[in-house]
Amino acid sequence: MKALLLLLMAVMLSAEPMYLQDDKQKHFVGSAVIGATASGLAKHYGSNKFEAVFIGIGTALLIGIAKEAIDGKGYGTEDVGDVYADTLGAVSGSLISAQYEWRF
């Protein structure tokens, strides 16, 4: 688990400074919150840590990619950088959330 977090930090630091852009920060935080919530709920309802992490990541990415698909249909422009920020946020939020026992 620590190796995965170190890899995530290395990717964030080596990437182009997308994390400095305000829009990318919003995508990261939004996906982290969605991933953490979905992961926490999955764990609360009986999933183990491994399943909870993938449920959290999947839920956050599904919402993030759907949002980008809608943006590409005329409401704006889709941005691959937004999907990268969504992915990093989803992984971070889900990994952190799965480590704790949430009480709902």
ABEGO torsion letter per residue (X at the ends): XAAAAAAAAAAAAABBBAAABAAAAAAAAAAAAAAAAAAAAAAAAGBBAAAAAAAAAAAAAAAAAAAAAAAAAGAEBBBAAAAAAAAAAAAAAAAAAAABBBBX
